Amino acid sequence: MKANTSVILLIFGFFLSACITDKQSQRGLTYHIDIRGDVSGQLAPVYDVNLHISPSHDLNQKNWRLYFNSYKNPQIDSKEACKLSVVHVNGDLNYITPTADFYMKDDRLVIPIRQARLQNISDFPTGFYLVYNNQPNQYYPFTNENPQYEHLTLPENMLAEEIYERNQRLIPKSPLNLESQLLPSPKAVKSNSQSYTLTNASLIVADNPFTGQAAYLTDELKKYTQLNIRTVNDPTQGGIKLKYWNLEEEAYQLRIGSGGIEISAGTASGMFYGIQTLKRLILDHYSDGKCILPGLEVDDRPRFHHRSLMLDVARNFVPKDKLLQVLDRMAAYKINILHFHFNDDEGWRVAIPGLPELTSFGGYRGHNPELDGYLPPSHGSGPDSASIRGSGFYSRKDFIDILAYAKDRFITVIPELETPGHARAAIKSMEHRYHTYAHSDINKATEYLLSDLQDSSEYRTVQGWNDDAINPAIESTYRFIEKVITELALMYQDAGSELKMVHMGGDEVPAGVWEQSTAVQRLLREKPSFKTADDLWEYFYSRVGGILAKKDIRMHGWEEIGMKRVDVNGRKKMEIVPQLRSNGYLLDVWNNVYGTGAEDLAYRLANQGFDVVLSNVTHLYLDLASTRSFYEPGMYWGGYVNPEKIFSVIPENYYRTFLRDDLDRPIDTATLRDKVRLTPEGQQHIQGLQCALWSETLINGENFDYMLFPKLIAFAERAWAPQPAWATASNETFDAQYADAWGRFNSVLWNQDLPRFDRYWKNIQYRIPTPGVKIVDGRVLVNTESEALTVRYTVNGGTPSITDAEVQGPLKEKGLYRLKVFHRKTGRSSRMMVVNNR
């Protein structure tokens, strides 16, 4: 929704009933939100928060605050005489409070809020709860009873038509051959017109290097089939042979013929990936205790050796069992790195021996008027510190278990220790430690302090925080970092692994940090070569680099650790520091947002000799909404990301499929012509690809899955599969070659891969795309992304179900159509699409 739209009135069905901490008062606090367009087109969108108050709450006493989370800078609409004001607390926490003129006539209070952007449902405030000033520790939260999307009636004709046109390119192909049915696509595969029947009588024979992989395969077959296949130490036996052959790291060969199955590899990781391919075939062809496998010859190795999923468990916590499930799916799709974002402003999630405050304080969020028990509510986590969304952490044993589980699946876990910004959870935890010991043991109180308590610097991060940057001028900062890294390394050691790389953050530190710190001013006086606080950036990372170097650990970080803030004509901006390449940093480059001047930043860094992992927000951030639909959850600040956009990435020339901006408008590609191209030398510094799942909007398990799948499968294809022919096709043939490749991938996705999820991992709630709809001469034309999907609908009725009418051809009835896509095999459905055939 844009501010210049005509007046639109929606009823957004957030109906939430309230409960209170002492559980003695009756229920009765509910709210919903009405959305209104702006008539003038000059102001930001406005919406009404409609509070329904039970008789037990008298708001006319004017002694209350209504807390909520929103990072959109919400304000009370000045056109409305509501006698209320909004106060920003910190981060995304705000509260609404009555003025002296406030008066409420009945049990309904309408609060008109205006904010900068209102693009989709994730922009709405969350986590409402009421607190009375004379009872600051008592709270009355609103609990979400599932948004009732059927109450929304905003037609999406334009978007639905665009989806229809895109789907038209996915003309059903002839049945795919066996060579096309493996994802991620192997380097080479061909059918040999043979087959092999796998039964309980089959045996697994492994050469000595692969006994562990043989045990893994045996366990997996028991888990997913009724096949009880034994491993024997007799090379004369037939069945499944795991053989050593001098192949490169992660490479394998798979041969299936009438005489049996043979997987060859030169490394344990190569054998593991060969087993993943075989397991995929077994799961697809297993039925009633028997498995007839097609004859295939596969020669495979990865395109990139760095294939990473960045997973944020700090903003909203991910329980251990869910994390292990993610590791299993990563392994199945040959993704070999978990970039583990375990701490940020809103939480610290790994227990560190000797620093219990990091999790006893920093691992919890909740209403906390004294600010001394835990962190404040964020991202809708609510006031209850027992909430599993905002609170939770992995014990030392949990983390060792996670590391061992990942190691068994040849996944390297790279922990991210966010510094110096995005570090509020750590900073406040160490301040809590300081206050605990300040009167009994001042040395213990200050031993790991991360902040200068006399710092009066003023700044505000993109996420709204004003106190989240670690101070680089105090020695306790470096004691803390060394302590955490030492303890992490011991956990890796106990998991039978080795900590070889640590991600040290570095992103989004705003201008203004440290400028009023007495410790920083003292350091600047001691070191005349430093002119401003910004010069301490390199000082900080040189100190951190020294800590890592003496432990033989490589530093990983966001792009900013290869840059510094400089003054250009009175404005602060980040510029590359070429000399830093000698430090051997590995940079995740995320910023290629259109119109910022950073579209070519990854290539500029690589061309100057920095090792780079492409982490492009525009194509690889999984938490971005799949479409610009008002009802589609997710962020959108870097654009919209669906599986096709991920599939379309060309690492060596990502401009070629850089087609839409952050508002989903077509880009004038001529504006990219002068951007830096990747040189042959620069190409050698592209180490791999990374997709990222940030968790600000991932408020429940279903939403987590919805964002992760099937996007992660498209990412695996681009990170593992060889460079596709369409990527280097001429301009004349590019569109046709690309459309054919995407159509084939999409067909395998919906006919093979996602039905496998429903057979074996039914609890993974993956996203199904909405239908395409086009109205021509009063006829409603409908299509889907795949022949495996169908559409059911109602006209002027309720939400379509599996029992409603199926679209069989053009629809002619006038009225408001509600449509949902259903998978033919599984019955799973998409969110609803609404179009109006007037």
N, C-alpha and C positions, 0 to 999 in steps of 0.2 A: 504494500500500500504506500502511495506517495502523497506528500502534502498537497499537491496540486490536483488531487482528484476531486470530483464533485462529492456532495454530501453522501456518505454511505453510512447506513445504520445497521450494525450487526449486533446480535446478541451472542456474546461469547460465554459459553456455559461452564465457567469454572464455578461449580457449586461445592463449597467446602463447609463441613460442619466442625464445630470447635470442641476441643477438650481442654481441660486445665490440669495443672500439675498435681493438685491435691485430689482430683477426681471426685470432689464432693458436689460442686456446682453443676446445675443442669446444662445440657447442651443448648445452643441457640445462636451462636455466632456463625454466620455464613456470609459469603460474598459472591458476587459475580461481576464481570467486567463488560461494559458496553463500549463499543468502538465507534467513534464518529470521525468523518472526514472533516477537513478544514475548508470552509466556504471560500475564504480569501485566497487560499493557495500560497499565502505568504508565511504562514506559521507552521511549526511542527505539528504532527498529528496529536489529537487529544483523545483520551478515553476516560470513562467514568468507572471508578471503583465503587460499587454499590454494596455498602455494608448493611447487613440485617442484624440488629442487636436484640438480644433477649432482654426481658424486663429486669433481669438480675444485674444488668450493667447500665449505669447511669452516666452517660458521657457528658451530660451538661454540668457535671462537677468540674470539668475542664482540668482534670488531674491525671491525664493519660497520655501515652505515646503509642502510636501504631507503627511497629517496626516492619520493615520489609527489605528485600534485596533487589537492587536494580543498579546497573552500571551505566544507565542511559541518561544520567543527570535529570531525573524527573523533577518537575516543578508544578505547583498548583496553578491551574489556568487562571491568569489574571483577569479574564473576562467574567469569571464567575465569583460572586460574593459569598464564598464558602467559609471565610473566617478561619482558614487553616494555613499552615505553612509546612514546608518540607525541610528537614535538617539532614545534611550529610554527616554520617559518623566517621566511617573510614571504609576503604575498599568499596564494595557494592552495598554496604549496610546503610540504610537511611531510616528516619522515622518521621511520621506526620504528627503534628501536635496542634491543639486548638489555640487560637488567639483569645484575647480578652473579650472579643465581640462574638465568640462562637455561641450558637444556640441550635439545639436539635429538637424538632417539634414532635417527631414520632420515633418509631423503631427502625427507620431507614435513613442512612447517611450516605449521600452521594458526594464522592470526592473526585473532582475533575483534574486529571493529570495530563500535562503536556510534556513531551520529550522529543529529543532530537530525531530519532528514527524509530519507525514502527513498521518493520518489514515482514515479520512473521511472529508466530506464537511464542517463540523463545525470547522475544523482546519484552513480554509482559513481566511485571514484578512478581516475585515469588516469596514464599516464606513468611506470610503475614502472621503477626502475633501482637496481642495487646498487653500492655504493662501499665499499671497504675503507679503514679509517682510515690504514693505512700506505702506501696508494696513492691519495691524495686526488684525483689527476687522472685516474685510470683508472675507467671506469664500465662496467657490464654491463646494458644496457637490455633490457627485454622488448618485443618487437615484436608488434603486433596482427595476427593472421591472420584477421580478420573474425569478429565475434561469431556464434556458431552458435545463432541464435534458436530453431531447432527443438528444442533441448534444454529449452526452457522449457515448463512445463506448467501455468501458472497460468490457470485458466479465467476468462473475462471476460464471464460471462453477463449481469451487470447492465448494464455499459457497452454490450454488443452489443444488448441489448433497447432501450436508450435510442436508439441509432443507428437501430434498426429503426423505432421510432415516429417519429423525425424524417424518415426516408426515406418513410414512408407519406404524409407531407404533400406529397411531390414526385410527385403523381399525374401520369403521362405526359399531356402536353397534345397536342392535335392538332398536326400539323406546323407549325412556326413559319414565319411569313411572312417575306419579305425584310426588312421593316422591323425585325424583331427580331434580326437576325443580325449586327449590328455592335457590337463592344465596343471601347472604352467607348461606351455608347449615345449617339448624336447628339441634339442638341436637337430636331431635327425631321427626319423621313425618310419618304418615301412612294415607292411603286412607280408607274411610268408605263406599265407593260405593254409596254415596248419592250426592245430588246437591241442590243448592239453587239459585233461580232467584231473583236478585236484581233489583228493579224497583223504579219509583218515589213514589210508595205507601209504600215502605219500610221506616222504621223510625229508628233513632238512640236514644237509651236510655242509659244514663251514670250515674253510681254511682257518688256521690258528688265529690270524689277526681279527677274525670276525665272529668269535664265539659270543660276544656280547650282543651283536646285532642279530644273531640267530635266536638268542633268548628273547630279545625284544619282539621279533617276528612271531615266535611261538605264542607269546603273551597276547599280542594284538589279535591273532587269529582266534584265540580262545575268547577274547573280549567281544568280538563282533560276529563270530560264526560258531557253528557247532563242530567245526573241524578241530580235532585233537591231534595235531601233527607233531611228531616227536623229532628231536634233534639227535643224530647219531654221528659217531666218529668213524665213519667208514666211507672213504671216497669212491668205493665201487657201487654204492647205493645210488638209486635214482631219486627223482623228486625235485627238490629245490636245492641248488648248489650255490653257495656263496664263495666265490673264488677271488684270490688275489691276482691282480694284473697291474702292471705299472702304468697307472693312469694318474692324471694330475688331481690335486685337491678338489674334492666335491664332485668329480666326474665319475660316471658309471656307465656300464653297458648292461642291457637287459635282453635276454634271448628266451623266447617262449616258443617251443616247438613240440612236435609229437613225442619227443624223447624226454621232455621235462623242461625245467626252468633253470636258467643260469644267470646270476648277477655277478659281474666282475667289477672290481674297483681297486684302486691303489691306496685308498685311505678309508678309515672308518666312516668319515662323513660321506664319502662317495657311496659306500655300501648302504648307509642309512637312507640316502636319497633314492637309490635304486629300489630299496624296500618300500619306500613311500609310493613309488610308481606302481610296483607290484600290488601293494595293498589296495590302492585305488581300483585297480582292475579286478581284484578279488571281491571287493565290496560291491562292485557294479554287476558282477556275474554270479555271485553266490545265491543259491536258492535251494531250500529243502535239503540241506546237508550235503549239497554237491556244488562244484564250481567248475564250469567249462570255460577255460581261458582262451581267447583268440591268440593265434600265432603272431608274434610281433618281434621286431628287432629294433631296439632303441639304443642310440648313442647320444649321451647327454652330458652337458656341463653348464654351469651358470654363466650368464652374460656378465653379471657383476658379483663380486665376492662380498660386497657390503649391501645387504638387503635387510632393511631395518624397519621395525614398527616402533615409533615413539608412543609410549602409553603413559598418560597422566593419571596417577592415582592420588594426587595431592588435593586437587580441587574437589572431587567427589571420589570417595574411597571405593576400591574394587576388592571384594573379599578374595581370600586366598584360593578357594575352589574355583572361582570364576577366572582368576588369573591363570591357573593351571590349565583350564579349558582353552584359554587363548593360546597358550604355549603349544598345546596339541594341534590346534588348527594352523598355527604358524609352521610347525614342523611338516604337516601334511602338504602345505603349499610351498615348502622349501624356503621359508623366510628365516634367516639365521641370526638376526640380532634383535634383542629387545632393549631398546633405549628406555631405561626405567626412570621416569620422572617422578621420584618418590617424595620430593619436598618442593614447596612453593610458599607463597604468602599465606595460603589457607590451610596448610597442614604439613606435618612431618610424619612419614609412614613407616620408617624402619627403626627398630629399637637399637640404640648404640650403648653398649656397656660403658658405665662410667658417666654417662650423660642421660640419666633417666628422664630429665625434664623435657627432652625433645619429644617424647611420646606421652608422658603423663600430663604435660601441658599442651605441647604442639600437636598431639595426635587427636585432640578433641575440639569440637566447636559447639557453642551453645550460648544462650543468653547469660550474660556475665557482667552485671552493672559495675562490679568492682575491678574488672579486668585482671583478676589475679588467679583465676582457676583454669581457664582455657581460652581458646581463640573465639572471636565473635562469629555468629552465623554468617555464612556466605553461600551464594549460588542456591538459595532456597533450601539449605540444610535444616533450617528451623531452630527453635530455641532449646530443644532437648539435646543435651550433650550425649545421650545414649543413641541418637539417630545414627544408623549405619551408613548414611550418605555422607554426613559431614565428619563423623568420628570413626576412628579405627586405625590400626597399625599392624604391622607384621612383627611378631616377636623375633628374637635372634634365631630361634629354631625354625620359625616360619620362613624366614628369609633364606636360611641354609637349605631348607627343603625346596624352595623355589629355585635356587641356584642349581641344586643337584638335579631337579626335574628338567630344567632347561639344558643342562650339560648332557644328560642322557639323550636329548633330542637335538644335539649339536647346535644349540642356540646360545650365543654369547650374550650375557646380560651386562650392559654398560650402565652403571648407575650414574644418575645426574645429580650432582651436588650443586644446587642453584647458588651462584655467587656472581657478582656482589649484590645484584638486584634480585627480585622475586624471592627474597629470603626472610620475609617477615616471621614465618613460623619459627625459624631457627633463632632469629634475633629476640623475639619476645620470650621464647623458652629460656634463653640464656639470661635475659633480664629477670625472669621469674627466679632463676637460680641465684642471681645476684641478690635479690631482695630476701630470699630464704636464708642466705648465709651472711649478709652484710653486717649483722650485729654480733655474729659469733666467730666467723673466720673470713676476714676480708680477702685473704689470698685465694681461698676457695671460691669466694663470691666473684672475683674478677678474673679467675684463671682462664675462662673461656668466653668472656664477654665479647659480643660482636658489635656493640654500639658505643659511641661516645655519649654518655649520659648528659653532657653539656651541649650537645649538638642542637642548634636551633635552626638548621637549614630548612627551607621551605621548598617543597616540590610535590608533585602529584603524578603518579604513574598512569598509564593508559587504563589500568584497572581500578584507579581511584585511591590507591594507597599513598600515604604520606610519610611512611616510616619503614620502608622495606629494603633499604640498601645497607649492606655490611660495610663497616668503616675500615678502610685500608690502612689507616695510620696507627692502629693499636696492635701490639704484639699478640694479644689474646686472640685476635682474629686468626692468626696463622697457627697458634696452638690448637684452636678448635678444628681447623681444616685438617691438620696433621692427625689429630686424634680420631676424627671421623674416618679418614682414609685408612688409617692403621687398623681400626676395628672392622671396617668393611673388608680389608684384605684378609684378616683372620677368618672372617665368615666364608670367604671364597675358599680359603685353604681348607676349612673344615668340610666344605662341600666337595672337596676333591678337585677344585678348580684353581685358577690363578687370576688375580685382578691385574689385567694388562692395560686397561684404558679406563679413564674416568672422565665423564662429561662435566665440565665446570661452569656450565651456563653461559652467562655473559650478555643475555639479551635484555633489551628494553629498560636500561637504566636511564632515567630521565635527567634532563638538565636541572641543575640546582642542588643535586646531592652533595653533601660534605662541605659545602662552601662556608657554612657557619660553625663547623666543628673546630673546637680548640685543639684537638689532637692533630687534625689535618693542618691547621695553620702552623702549629709547632713543627711538623714535618717539613712543610714548605720552607720555613726559615732555615732548617737544618740542611736542606738540599736545594741550593740556589738554582740548580738546573731545572727544577720544577717551578713553573711560573703560576699555574692555577691548579685548582682541585682536579680539573680534567686530566692533568698530566699524571695523576696517580693511577690512572687506568693501567698503563703499561707497568708501573711499579707493582701494582697488585698482582697482575698475572705473571710477572717475572718471579715474584716470591712464591706464588702458588706453583708455578712451573718447577721451581727448585725443590719444593716438597715432593712433587711427583717424580722428578728425575732421580732423586736419591733412592726411590723405591722401584725404579725402572718401570714406571707407569707413564703411558703416553697421554697427553692432554687432548681431549675432545672438547668442542664448545660450539656455541652458535656463532654465526658469522662475525659478530661484533668483536670477538677476541682477536681477530686479525685486523682490527680497525681502531680508530680513536676519535674522540669528539674534538672538533676544531671550530674556530670562529671564522666564518666566511661572511664578510660584509655585515657584521653585527649579528649574524644568525648562527646558531650552533648546528653542526651537521657531522655525520660520521663519515670518515674517509679511510681508505685502505692504507695500512702502513706496510709497505713491501718488505722492510727489514725483518718483520716478524715471521716471515716464512721460514727463516733459518731455525725457528724453534720447533718445527716439525708438528705444529698443531694440525688437527683434523677438524675442518669446519663444516657444520650443518648450515647450509645457506637456505633460509626460509623466505627472505623478502624478495619477491619479484612482482609485487603488487603494481598493476597497471596505473600509470600516471604519477608514480612517485619518483621516477628516475632510477629506481633500483631494478628495473626489469632485467638488466644484464649483469647484475652484481655477481652472480655465481660464475659467470664466464670471465669477468674481469679478475676475480680472485684466482681462478684456476690458471688463467693465462699468465698471472704473475707468480705462479709457482706454489700456491697453496693447495694442499690436498682438500678436496671438496666432496661432500655428500649432498646431492641435490634433494632438498626438502621443500620444494616449491609450494607455497601456500595456495597458489591459484589452481593447482592440479593434484596436490598430494595431501591436503589436510582433510582427513576423513570426517572431522566434526563439522565441516561446513555443510549447510543444507543441500539436499540433492537437487531441489528446484527452487524457484523464487516464489512458489505458492505461499500464500499467507499462512497456510495450515501446516507447512512442512517445518519440523523442528530443526534447530541447528544454527550455528553462526553463519555469517555471510560477508564479513568485512573484507575477505579476500576473493569473493566471488562465490559461485555455486559449484559443488563437486559431486558428480555421480560416477558410476563405474565407467561409462564411456569416456569421460574427461580424463580419468586416470589411464585408461587403455591408450588414449591418444598421445600420451607424453612421448616426445622424441628427445632423449637426453642430450644428444649432440646438437640439437637445433629446436629447442622447445618453442621458439617463436612461431614455428610453422603451424602449430595447433593452438596458439594463443589467440583465441578468436572472440572472447567476450570479457567485459570488464566486471567490476565487483557488483554492479547492478544488473548484470546479465544482458547488457546491451552490446551489440556488435562493435568490435574494435576496428578502427581504421588501421589496417595492418601496415599502411604506409608509414605510420608513426613509429614503427619498430625497425625500419630499414637502416637507420643510422646506429642502432644498438650494436654493441661489441659482439662479435662472433667468436666462437670457440676455435682456438688455433690447434694445430696438430699436437703441439707441446701441451697446451692446456687440456686437451682431451685425455692425456695420460694422467692428469691430476683429478679426473672425475672418478672417485672411488666407488660410487654406487648411488643408490636411491633410498630415500626414507619417506614413509608415510607417517602421519601424526594423528593421534586421537587425543585431543584435549578434552577435558571432562567438565567444563563449566556447565554445559547443558545436559549432561548425562546423569539425570536425577533418579534413574531406576535401571534395573537390569535389562528390561525390554528396550529402552532407549539406547543403551550401550550396544546391544546387538544390532539394532536398527542402523546405527551409524557405521558399525564395523563391517557388516556383511550385506551385500556381496562386494563392497568396495575393496576389501582386502584381497579378494581373489583377482581382481583386475590389477591391483598393485603387484601381486606375485608374478603375473604374466609379464609385466613390463620389466621387473627386476631380474627374473631368471631367464626368460625365453630369449633366443637370439634376436638381433636386430631384424625387424620385419622388412620385407621388400618394399612395402608401401612407404616406409620412412624416407627412402631415398629415391622414390619414383619422381618422374618428371611432373611438371605442373599439369600437363595434359592428361596424365593417367592417374594422378594421385588420388583424386576423389573416388574414382571407381575402385581402385585397389584397396583403399582404406575402408570403404563401405563393405566390400566383400569380406575383408579380414574381421571387421567388427561384427558383421552379421554372423560369421562362423563362430567367433568366440562367444557371442551372446547366445547362440543356439545351444552350444555345449553347456554354458552356464545354467540355462533354464531346463534343459532336458536331461542333463547328467549330474552336474555338481550339486545344485540346490535340492533336487529330490533325494540325493544321498544324505544331505543334512536331515531331511525328514525321516529317513529310515534309521539313522544312527544317533543324531543329535537334535532331537525334537525340541529341546528346551532352548535352542538358539533361535531367537525371534528376528530373523533377517528381514530386510526391507523388500517389499514387492512394489514395482513401479506403478504409478497411476496410469489410467488409459489415455490414449490420444483421442480427441474428439474434434470434429470439424463439422460446421453447419453450412450446408450448401443448398440453396433454394428450398429452405424449410426442412430438409432432410438432415438427420443427425447421423453422421458417419463416425464409426468407432473402430479403433484398432489397438493393438498391444505391441510390446517389444518382442514377443515370441509366440510361436504357435503353441507353446506349452501353456499359455495363459489364455483365459477367457474373461469376458466382462458381463456382470449382472447389474441390473438397474431398477430404479423406481422412477415414476413421474408424479410430481406433486405428492410424494409419499415420504417414507422414512428411509433409514439407512439400509442399503441393499444387503441381503444375506444370501447364503448358498441356495436358498429355496426360491429366490426371486428370478424373474425372467432373464434369460441369457440373450445377449445381443447376437442375432443371427444374420443381420443385414442392416440396411439403412432404416432408421427409426423416423416416424413422421408425426407423432403426436406432439402437440404444443404443450409447453409447460417447463417446469424446473426439473431437470434430470439430475438424479444422484446416481453415480456410477462407481463401482469398485471392480478391481481386477482380482480374479481368483486363479490359483494354480490348478490346472486340470487334475493333476495326480494327487496333490496334497490337500487341496481345499483352503490353503492359506490365502489371505486377502490383503489388498493394499489399503491405504487410507482412502477416504472418499473424495471423488472429484465431483464438483457441482457446475453445471452449465445450464444456460437458459435458452430454450428454443421458443422465442416469442412468436 
